[in-house]
Amino acid sequence: MPSTSTIAAIRFGTGLRPRQAGPAPAPLDVAALLGDLAAPDRMPARFPVLTRAEAEALAGQVRPARRAAEAGTKAGDPAPELAYRALRQRLRVATNRGAQSAIARAVDAPIGFAERLVQFWGDHFATRARNAEMGPMAQVFAEEAIRPHLAGRFGDMLRAAETHPMMMVYLDQTASVGPNSKAGRKRGGLNENLAREMLELHTLGVGGSYAQADVRQLALLLTGLSFTYRAGWHFDADKAEPGAELVLGERYGGAVPADVSEIHAALEDLALHPETGRHLARKLAVHFTSDSPDAGMVDAMAAAYAQGGGALLPVYAAMLEHPAAWETFGAKARQPLDFLIAALRALGVSGAQVAALAQGPVNNQLLGPLRLMGQPFAAPPGPDGWPEEAADWINPQGLAARIEWAMKGPRLWAKPLPDPRRLLRAALDDAAGERLAWAVGRAETAAEGTGLILASPDFNRR
């Protein structure tokens, strides 16, 4: 069994790095992992992404530019079409830059537990750009709804995520209108997508103690939440269903005019529901430790959630302090994004190198390989996010893409390639198996040895 420090870096962090000259770093332990959340978050300043205002301004130009291009085409004027294409290219670059910054942060993170939690909660509140306009908003969502609340209260994260433009557009909340509202008497209809996923995926979980009636009542309560590129986020009382709604036996709404406060109250109650704590505890345990996590550890985490009033730091502490968190090492597969980040760290790549890449290499060396491995950046297959089971990731197509990157990718990042025996230590330390160490020692070239390490089961498991 590897040391606690090695397990901490691989299972709970973003991977090991080559040891630098000077004093040896302090071994990683529970205190270090929790301290990663308490430390000042310097990554946003080092690797920035667009602000919401910048993303909205960029997206707001698309429809007028498209209309102008259509009119120009009819009139025989190519200039508006060229301008429209240039705008779409700016959107693609902004979207890719957001992904690039997120990867750079994880590569440079001293420990990476916080960055792993950004990925986990971003997947818990899974969203996907429905069109090119929303592409840059993906990292705005992580920056505003997820990152500030990692060590805070789940209720605050829930409120920020559910009412964020990225979530509202993805789950069609912007099209939801109360049937008896002022706007509903003229157009539109009720959309239950956000309410359903809020109950089924984000809070109580599949099989939770809610019924279809609760979904519909919550959907009626949520009417009024609105977003347009021109007006930004706002609460539209004309779209809000009049009267009160009954969700899980609690009454919300009924104020005249309607406002967002009752929605916030419902979200707070959902966050504090005992089934929510249990659902989140198990999901965290599955992600970090095992597809079949220890029941006692999940119980301890759920109890910490309840006792802390939905505070997340005690839940992480309950997980990390439980012996089961440090057992079954290798039971989880590194997902493609984790694999790529850990490989770059092991090769000694810096976040600055990642951030400095031009758009061609970003696609060829980062985003393209992620797609081939089955995990396109910020584009999960559905609202339930990415699968957790190892079999969903270690399959013929995904494994072939990992092996190809392991054999070719490192030469683009590390010149010259490191001695494979030193890389083995940097990448796995005492988690390297004897068979892998034997094979690496007999590799004929540095490229072959590097490929053996990064494609090995030892490196692809945690």
Buried (B, 14 or more C-beta within 10 A) or exposed (E): EBBEBBBBBBBBBBBBBBEEEEEEEEEBBBEBBBBBBEEEBEBEEBBBBBEBEEBBEBBBBBEEBBEBBEEBEEEEEEEBBEBBEEBBEEBBBBBBBBBBBBBBBBBBBBBBBBBBBBBBBBBBBBBBBEEBBBBBBBBBBBBBBBBBBBBBBBBBBBBBBBBBBBBBBBBEBBBBBBEEBBBBEEEBEBBBBBBBBBBBBBBBBEEBEBEEEBBBBBBBBBBBBBBBBEEBBEBBBBBBBBEBBBBBEEEBBEEEEBBBEBBBBBBBBBBBBEBBBBBBBBBBBBBBBBBEBBEEBBBBBBBBBBEBEBBBBBBBBBBBBBEBBBBBBBBBBBBBBBBBBBBBBBBBBBBEBBBEBEBEBBBBBBBBBBBBBBBBBBBBEEBBBBBBEBEEBBEEEBBEBBBBBBBEBBBEBBEEBBEBBEBBBBBBBEBBEEEBBEBBEEBEEBBBBBBBBBBBEBBBBB
